[in-house]
Structures are given as structure tokens and as C-alpha cells.
């Protein structure tokens, strides 16, 4: 279970550190992809498998389903958690989410989001 919010630096190689308490669940690897409000989604492999099964069960003749599949899979990257508990965020995803020197990791139970800190403050203000 992923809960809370945490701000971490992004290093010059595009790596962000994951909260210590999440690393055990993410150690086998994660999938990072685009989110919906210009954030990134980070899925542990079991949650990613569940998502892909659900998407695979949708009707491919529906144009909205095809768009959702393109959004989800076209910029999805499988990455490992290194010994320091960091994951690499590819440049294309950093650009999409406007991540430069830091990011906010938000726990959403079964997956994580990574936000530009200013955009996260605005998003948070919108629901507070």
C-alpha cells in the first residue's frame, strides 16, 4: 500500500529516489508511464499486469479505447530500482511532466504518481 507525499531531488541522470518504505514492494521493477494531468504513473509489476489485463479486455474497435491504450503504452518504460532506491525517469517522461531538479512522489494505494512540485501544489489546492 502506497500512502503519503514525498519530495525528492532528481539527479543529472534523471533518477529520483523512492521512499524507503516503498522500495521493498518496488524492488522487482516498476513501469513508469504518462499520467493524466501531466504527472507520471509508477506501477509495481503486479499492478501493471492487472492494468494491462483490464486494458486488453476492452473493445479494440472503440476509438477511445485505442487512444487510452496509446496513451498508456506508447511512453511506458520498464525500469529497475537501483541499490540506492532510485528509478530512472526517461527524458521524454521528464519533459512531459516538466520534471527538472525535483519531483513529488504521491502514494495512491496501488501505484504512485510523480509530479512537478509546483503543479502538485496547484493540484492539491484544487481539492483542498
C-alpha positions in Angstrom: 0.0 0.0 0.0 1.4 3.4 -1.0 0.4 6.4 1.0 1.6 10.0 1.6 3.6 12.5 -0.4 7.4 12.9 -0.5 9.6 15.4 -2.4 13.0 14.2 -3.7 15.7 15.6 -5.9 16.1 14.4 -9.5 19.8 13.9 -10.3 21.6 14.9 -13.5 20.9 11.4 -15.0 17.2 11.7 -14.4 16.9 9.4 -11.4 14.6 10.0 -8.4 14.8 8.3 -5.0 11.9 6.3 -3.8 10.7 6.5 -0.2 12.4 3.8 1.8 9.1 2.2 2.9 8.1 1.6 -0.7 11.3 0.1 -2.0 10.6 -3.5 -0.8 7.4 -3.6 -2.9 9.0 -2.0 -6.0 12.3 -3.9 -5.9 11.3 -6.4 -8.7 10.9 -3.4 -11.0 8.4 -0.8 -12.0 6.7 0.6 -15.1 6.7 4.4 -15.5 4.3 6.0 -17.9 2.4 9.2 -18.6 -0.4 10.1 -16.2 -3.5 12.2 -17.0 -2.8 15.7 -15.5 0.9 15.9 -16.7 2.1 13.7 -13.9 3.8 10.3 -14.2 2.4 7.0 -13.1 4.7 4.4 -11.4 3.3 0.9 -11.2 4.8 -2.1 -9.4 4.9 -5.0 -11.8 1.8 -6.9 -10.3 -0.3 -3.7 -10.5 0.9 -3.1 -14.1 -0.1 -6.6 -15.0 -3.6 -6.1 -13.7 -3.9 -2.8 -15.6 -2.8 -4.4 -18.8 -5.2 -7.3 -18.4 -8.1 -4.8 -17.9 -7.0 -2.7 -21.0 -6.7 -5.9 -23.1 -10.2 -6.8 -22.2 -11.6 -3.6 -23.7 -13.1 -3.4 -27.2 -10.3 -2.5 -29.7 -12.9 -1.3 -32.2 -13.7 1.6 -29.9 -11.5 4.7 -30.9 -11.4 5.9 -27.2 -10.0 2.5 -26.1 -7.3 2.7 -28.8 -6.4 6.2 -27.6 -6.2 5.1 -24.0 -4.0 2.2 -25.0 -1.7 4.5 -26.9 -1.5 6.9 -24.0 -0.8 4.1 -21.6 1.7 2.0 -23.6 3.5 4.3 -26.0 5.6 6.0 -23.4 5.7 3.2 -20.8 9.1 2.1 -19.6 10.2 -0.8 -17.5 12.9 0.2 -15.1 14.6 -1.3 -12.1 15.1 0.1 -8.6 18.9 0.5 -8.1 20.8 -0.2 -4.8 20.2 3.4 -3.6 16.4 3.0 -4.1 16.3 5.2 -7.3 14.5 4.8 -10.6 15.4 6.3 -13.9 12.8 8.5 -15.4 13.4 8.7 -19.2 13.9 12.2 -20.7 10.7 12.0 -22.7 8.7 11.5 -19.5 10.6 14.1 -17.5 9.7 16.6 -20.3 6.1 15.5 -20.4 5.7 16.1 -16.6 8.0 19.1 -16.5 10.4 17.5 -14.0 13.7 19.2 -13.7 15.5 19.2 -10.4 12.9 17.6 -8.1 9.6 15.7 -8.0 6.9 14.9 -5.6 6.1 11.3 -5.2 2.4 10.7 -4.2 1.2 7.3 -2.9 -2.2 6.3 -4.4 -2.6 2.9 -2.7 -1.7 0.5 -5.5 0.6 2.9 -7.5 2.5 6.1 -7.3 2.3 9.4 -9.1 5.3 11.7 -9.7 4.5 15.4 -10.0 6.3 18.7 -10.7 6.3 20.3 -7.3 4.5 23.5 -8.3 1.9 21.6 -10.3 1.4 19.3 -7.3 0.8 22.2 -5.0 -1.8 23.6 -7.5 -3.5 20.1 -7.8 -3.6 19.7 -4.1 -5.0 23.2 -3.6 -7.8 22.3 -6.1 -9.1 19.5 -3.9 -8.4 21.1 -0.5 
